[in-house]
Amino acid sequence: MGRMVEIVLVGIGGYGANYVNELLDNSDHGGFKIVGVVDPYAENCARLGELTGAGVKIFDGLDEFYEELSADLAIISSPIHFHCRQTITCLEHGTNVLCEKPLAGSVEDGLRMAEAESKSEAFVAIGYQWSFSEAIQALKKDIIGGLFGKAVSLKTYVAWPRKKSYYNRSNWAGKLKAVDGTWILDSPANNATAHYLHNMFYVLGDTRESGVRPVSVRAELYRANNIENYDTVAMRVEVESGVEILFYATHAVSETVGPLFRYLFENAVVEFKFNGVIEAKFADGRSKKYVDSKDGGMGKMWDCIKVVRTGSSVICGIDAALSQLYCVTAAQESMPEVVVFPKDIIVAEEDGVDVLTWVPGLGESLFDCYYNNILPSESDEIEWASRSGELVHLNIASGE
């Protein structure tokens, strides 16, 4: 089994509760020990009593934790604008890090994290759970091996409704910056659906640990909700190899659809459809499916525990995660002023407890764009799409 891996949980509310549940529900798994929790609002965790009952100490901040204890692995589930400084603090104390997605709110912070990692013997993994899944790993292996031929284009569509409570759950939801000026860029592309934007860069990487870099981005950003940033995005991205990536995501809808994707290659089409199965269909009529075992998206945590023990390579680290961050920051530059949907097409639907703000027909319009490989402004039938963003060129390369 190897040595015991000591874990500190940084953030146990929100998504962090999933790590608490996974660890506590698998305490008989062995090989790990939760030694501390860092969360100034730890009392909001439903299972706090079990943690303290097991002798786990609670701290308001990482500095306090390191004054008294140490850990082999920190699992960071804090808000986006804390990722950079908390990751760097952990690295400076020799602690390996599994940081939840996205990497950060700015490229500068992402590069600071990469520099800190390069000076440390510890690793940083970024929690894009699809990257750690059996299905995506098998698919990527086949892409690298040339099974489908060269990539031609990749596209993804996600429509996930989010109510007022989603944006009111914190003081940073839907915000561009934190109070102290740290970039957040909270949006569908940099939070809830970031997995699926990242995945298109990741599967095209020429090694298991890498992704491709975007070289140009044109984005259209819209909002219906009363927030600073956007709740709806469509973007066209070109990557280093010339492959086109299209991404469509919105929270301003009433029905959940997706994620859906269609990855076109020379000799096959790989799709993730409504049945939730990734399937490659070849030009000669053959097909191949990629299926996960049921790990609840926690394969990333178990993989990081294994890496601590064995010293093996991290499946999805900072370098792989940077491409999504370059893309979302370029999208903001492409359209600095988010377009507000016309008031007369916005619906605010109350259910007595919460409010859903949405645009009838938006999901269908975005799906038509997805189907036809166009941006909303390129459609003759979408009246609210009055203009496209500027084309932003990026001068970066993989490994930078």
N, C-alpha and C positions, 0 to 999 in steps of 0.2 A: 504493500500500500504506500510506502514511503512515509516521510515525516509529516507531522501534524502541521497544517497550514492555519496560521492565526489570522483572523479577518476582522477588519474594522468597517462598519457600515456607516457611510457618510450620507445621511438623509434616509429616513425610514417612513416618511409619509409619501403620498402620491405613488409614483412607480416604485419607489424604494420598498414599499410594503410587499411587493412581489418577491424581492430577495429575502426579506424576513420570513415570509411564508415558505419559500423553497428551502431555506436552511433549517428552519424549525421542523418542517414536515419531513425532513430527511436527516434528522439528527442521528439515526442509526446507520447512516451512510458511512460515518467515520472519516477520519483524515482531515477534519477541519474543526476549528473552534472559533466562535465569535468572541472576541476579547473586548470589544468596545463599540459604542454607538456615538456618532457625532451628529447631533440634531438639537437645535435650541427649542424645538417644538415637539420633542419626542413623546410627550404625553398624548399626542393625537394618534399615535400608533395603537391599533386595537390589540396588539400582542405584546405590548410593552411589559406587562406583568410577567409573561413567560421569559422574556429576555432578562429582566432584573432577577427573577427567581432562579435563573441559571447562573447568576453571578456576573452578568454582563454589566459593565460600568457605562454610565451615560455622561456625555460631555457636550457642552455648548459649542465648542470650536476645536479644530484640529490641533492648535497650539497647546491647548489644555490636555488633549489626549496624549500628545507626544511628550509632555512634561512628566507623564506618569507611566505610559505604556508604549509598546511598539507593535507592529503588525507586519505580516508577510504580504498581505493583499488588502488594498482599500477598494471598496465598491462604492463609487460616487454616484448618487442618484439625486443630487441637488439641482436647483435651477441652473439654466444655461450659463448665466453670467458668473457663476461660482466655479465652473469647470476648470478654467485655466489656473487660477491661483490655488485651488485645492489640490489639483493634480501636481502642480509644481511643489507644493509643500510636502506632499507624500513622497515624491521622488527625492527631495532633498533629505528625507529621513530614511531613504533606502527601501521604501515600500512600493511594491508593484501595484498597478492601478487598473481596475476595470471601470471606465468612466462611461456613463450612459450617453447615448446619442442626444443631440449632435455634438460634435467635437467642441465647438465654442460658438460665440456670437460674432467673431471677426477672424479674418485670416491671420492678423497680427497675433492674436491670442493663440491660435492654433500653432503658429510657427514658434512662439515662445514655449509652448508645451513640448514641441519637437526638440527644441534646443535643450531644454531641461532633461528630457529623456536621454539625449545623446551624451550628457555629462554624468548620467547615472548608470548603475549596473542593473537597475530595475526596468521593467517594461511597462508600457501603457497599451491597453486594449480599449477599443471603443465599441459600445454595446449595440451595434447593428445586428440584431438577432438573426436576420436572414443570412448574413455572412457566415455565421457559425452553424447554420443548419445543414443537415445531411444532403437535402435536396439541392441547395444552391452550391454546396461544395462539389457535388457530383456533376452538376450542370457546368460549373466553371472548369472543372477538369476536362470535360468533353470539348468545351470551347477552346481551351488552350491546346488540346490535342488535335484540333483541326477537324473534328467529327462533322461539323456543320459547314465548313468552309469559312470564308471571310465574313465578318459582320458587315451588314449593309445599313440597318437602322434599328433603333430600339425606341419603344414608346410605352408610357404607363399612364393609367387613369385611375384616380381615387376620388370618390365623393363621400365624405364622412360628415354628417350634420354635427354641429356643435352649438349648444344652447348658451344663453347668457351666463349660466353658472360656470361654464367652462372658462369664459373670459374673466369672471369675477372670482375665480378660485385662488388667485394670487395677485400681487401688485406688479407682476411682470408679464402676465399673459397678454399677447397681442401688442407688446411694446417693442420699440426700436432699441431703446437703451434703458439701463437701470438708473436709479436715482444718482448713483456715483459716476455716471457717464459710461460705464462698461456696456459694450454692445451686446444686445440680445438677439435682435432680428427674429423675434418669435413670429411664426407663420406656419401654414401647412407644410411648406417646403423645408423649414428648419426645425420642425418639431414632429407633429403627429404623423405626417406621411414622409418624413425625411428618409426613412428606411428604403423606400421604393425609388426615390431619386438616387440615393447612394448606390443602390444595387446595380443600376445600369452602368455606372462607372466601374464598380467593383468586378462584375463578371467579365468585363473586357480587359482587365489587368492581365499581364502576361505571366504572372506568377501567382501562387495561392495567396500571397500576402499583399499584393499590389492592386491598384486601380489605374485607369487612364485619366488623364487630365483634360478638362475642357479648354478649348482654345478660343471659342467665341460663344456669346450668350445673347439672345434677344428674348426679352420677357414682357409679358403683359400682366399687370398686377391690379386687382380690383378688391373692393370691400363693400359689404352690405352692413356688417356689424359696426357698432360705434367703438372702434379701436384705432390705434395709431397705424398699425401695419395692415397688410392685406389678409383676406380670408379666402381668396380665390387667385389661382395662378395658372398661366399657360406659358411655356417657354420652349424655345428651340435652341439646342446646344450642339455645337460641333466639337468633337474630341480630336486628339492628336492624330489618329489614324484616318480622319476624314469621315468617320461614322456620324450620322445624325441621331441625336437623342431628342425626343419630345416628351414633355411632362405636363400633365394636367391634374390639378388638385383643387378641391373646394370644400369649405365648411358651410357655405351658404345654401344648403339644399335641405330637403325634407326627408329624403330616403338615402339609406346607406347602399353604396355600390362600390365594389372593388376592395382591394386593389386588383386591377386587371393589367396585364402587360402582353405585348407582342414584340418579340425580338426576331428580326428578319436577318437571315444569313444566306449565303450563296446557295446552299444545298438543303436548307431546312428552315422552318418557322417554329420558334419556341413560344408557347403561349401559356399564360396563367389566366384561366377564365372563371366563370361563375361557379364551377364545380370545385374550385380550390385545388386543382391538380396542375402541376407544371408538365406540359407534354410537348415533345418535339415531333413534328411531322416532316418527314423527308420527301424530297421531290419524287423518289421512286416508290412512294406509298408506305414505306416503313414508318413506325412511330416508336417513341421511347418516352416513358414516364419517369418523373423524379418525385419521390415521396419521402416525407420525413417520418421518423418515429415521433411519438408524442412526448415532447420535453417541455411544452408550455413556454417555449422561447427562452428557457433558462440554460440551454446548451452553452451559451457564452460564459456563464459563471463557472460551470463545471470544467469547461476547457481552460479557463484561466487558473483554476485551482491545479489542474494537471500541469500547466506550463510552469507554475511556481515549483512544483515537485520535480519535474523532469528537465526543465531548461529548454524545452522545445520552442519553436517559433510561434509568435502570436498570429492568429488567422487574420484579424482585422485590427490594425493599429492606427496610429496617427497618420502615417503616410497614405494609407488607403482611404481614410476618412476625410482627408483634406479636399478631395475633389468636390464633394458635395458642398463644402464650405466655400470654396472658390466660386462655385456655381451660384449659390444663394446670394453671396455678396455682389457678384456681377449682375444678378437679376435686379437687385435694389438700385444699382447704378444705371441699369438699362432704363428703368422707369422710376426715377426718384420720387415723383409725386403719384401716389396710389390713386387710381381712378375710383371714384365713389359711384356705385350703381345709381341710376335715376330713382328718386324717392317713390315715384308712382309705380315702380315695378317691385319694390321691396315689401315683403309681408312680415309682420311681427305677430307671431302666433303664440298666445298665452295658453298654458294648461292649468292655471291656478297656482302653480308652484314655480314654474320657470317660463322662459320666453325663447322661442326659436325664431331667429331672423333669417329669412331665406328669400331667394328669388325664383319664382315659378319658371320652369323651363330652362333654368341655368344648367342643371345636370345634363339634360338632353342636348343642349347646345354644345357644352364642352365635350360630350361623348361624340357628337357629330364631328367636332374638330379632331378628336382623337382618331376616329375612323378614317377621316380624309387627310390626315397628316398636315393640318393647317393650324394657324393661330386664329383666335376669334376675329381679329381685325382683317383677316384675309377672307372671311366669309361675307357673302353678299346678303345673308339673311339674319345676321346678329346686329340689331340696331344699337345696343349699348356699347359695342366694341368700336369706339371711334378712332382709335389710333394704336399703333404698336410702339414698343419701346425701342430705344436706340440699340444698334448692334455694338456690343462691348467685346473688344478683343483682349485676350489674356496672353501674356508672355510668360508662360510657366511650362514646366516639364515634369514628368513623373520623377519622384524622389526629391522634389524641391518644395 
